[in-house]
């Protein structure tokens, strides 16, 4: 039996328990570059236990809806930001921690131009672009200690738009 999750539109308030929604909402914090650029300053809390921040590029294959969610992961040693390098929305799946295991997952759809930063230790689905190319800049912890935990659901979830 498959369990079902309906995708919600993402908002900073709804996503706050899991991380930061990064976008250019509101007025810029500062106008720079001879008045031709708005700077939206410090939009995510980067949090690392040790190591350093690194920027990697991920080139993910697009997925389709309905999407089968059978696994989530988390990074106990650092936050992880996903910044799309195209102007396409992508699927974001998160779950609260319940005693060291993921609770009921939630699915969100970003709008074009939005990015997310998962707080350290947040259960989340894998990178899930719905359109190609699935090119993302990823800011996360680079260090020697292991920083990945996976949880496989006994019964998968089906994630759909309605």
C-alpha positions in Angstrom: 0.0 0.0 0.0 1.3 3.4 -1.0 0.8 6.4 1.3 0.0 9.8 -0.3 1.5 13.3 0.1 0.0 16.3 -1.6 2.4 19.0 -2.6 2.0 22.4 -0.9 3.2 25.7 -2.2 6.3 26.7 -0.3 6.4 29.7 2.0 9.0 30.9 4.5 6.6 30.3 7.4 5.6 26.8 6.4 9.2 25.8 5.7 10.7 27.5 8.8 10.8 24.3 11.0 13.0 22.7 8.4 15.2 25.5 7.0 15.4 28.8 5.2 13.5 29.7 2.0 15.7 32.0 0.0 14.2 34.4 -2.5 14.0 38.1 -3.4 10.8 38.8 -1.6 10.4 42.2 -0.1 12.6 45.2 -0.6 16.4 44.6 -1.0 18.5 45.3 2.0 20.8 47.5 0.0 21.1 48.9 -3.6 24.6 48.3 -5.0 26.5 48.4 -8.3 25.7 52.0 -9.2 22.1 51.5 -8.3 21.5 48.6 -10.7 21.5 45.7 -8.3 19.4 44.9 -5.2 21.3 42.9 -2.5 19.1 40.6 -0.4 21.6 40.0 2.4 22.2 36.9 4.5 19.2 34.8 3.5 20.3 31.5 5.1 21.8 30.3 8.3 24.9 28.2 7.4 25.6 25.9 10.4 28.6 23.5 10.5 29.8 21.4 13.5 33.3 21.3 12.1 35.0 21.5 8.7 34.3 24.4 6.3 31.7 25.6 3.9 32.1 24.4 0.3 30.3 25.0 -2.9 29.6 22.0 -5.2 27.6 21.7 -8.4 25.0 18.9 -8.7 23.6 17.9 -12.1 20.4 15.9 -11.2 18.2 14.1 -13.6 14.6 15.5 -13.6 11.9 13.4 -11.9 8.2 13.2 -12.8 5.0 13.4 -10.8 3.7 11.3 -9.2 7.0 10.8 -7.4 7.7 7.8 -5.2 9.4 8.7 -1.9 11.0 5.7 -0.4 14.0 7.3 1.4 15.0 10.5 3.2 18.4 11.6 4.5 19.9 14.1 6.9 23.2 15.7 7.6 23.9 15.9 11.3 27.2 17.9 10.9 26.0 20.7 8.7 23.3 22.6 6.9 22.8 22.2 3.2 21.6 24.8 0.7 20.3 24.0 -2.8 20.4 26.9 -5.2 19.0 26.2 -8.7 21.1 27.5 -11.6 18.1 27.6 -13.9 14.8 29.5 -13.5 12.7 26.3 -12.8 10.7 25.2 -9.8 11.8 22.0 -7.9 10.2 19.6 -5.4 11.3 19.9 -1.8 10.4 17.1 0.7 11.1 17.3 4.4 10.1 15.5 7.6 10.3 16.4 11.3 12.6 14.4 13.5 10.7 12.1 15.9 13.1 10.4 18.2 15.9 10.0 15.6 13.6 8.9 12.8 11.6 11.0 10.3 8.0 11.8 11.1 5.3 12.5 8.5 6.9 13.9 5.4 5.7 17.1 3.8 6.3 18.1 0.1 6.6 21.7 -1.2 7.0 23.2 -4.6 9.3 26.1 -5.0 8.6 29.0 -7.4 11.2 29.9 -10.1 14.0 31.8 -8.4 13.7 30.3 -5.0 16.3 28.2 -3.2 16.3 26.3 0.1 18.7 25.8 3.0 18.0 22.7 5.1 18.9 23.2 8.8 21.5 20.8 10.2 19.9 17.5 11.0 16.7 18.0 8.9 15.3 14.9 7.3 14.8 15.7 3.6 14.3 14.0 0.2 17.0 13.8 -2.4 17.4 16.6 -4.9 14.3 16.5 -7.1 14.1 18.8 -10.1 11.0 18.3 -12.2 12.5 20.1 -15.3 15.9 19.8 -17.0 18.6 20.8 -16.7 18.7 19.9 -13.0 21.8 22.0 -12.3 22.2 23.3 -8.7 24.9 25.0 -6.7 25.0 23.3 -3.3 26.6 25.0 -0.2 27.3 22.4 2.5 29.9 21.1 5.0 33.2 19.8 3.7 35.0 17.8 6.4 36.4 14.5 7.4 33.6 13.1 9.7 30.7 11.3 8.2 27.7 13.6 7.6 25.0 11.4 6.0 22.2 9.4 7.6 19.6 7.6 5.4 16.2 6.3 6.4 14.3 3.9 4.1 10.5 3.8 4.6 8.9 0.3 4.9 6.0 1.6 2.8 6.8 4.4 0.2 4.9 7.6 -0.2 3.4 8.8 -3.5 3.9 12.6 -3.9 1.5 14.3 -6.2 0.1 17.7 -7.1 -3.4 16.9 -6.0 
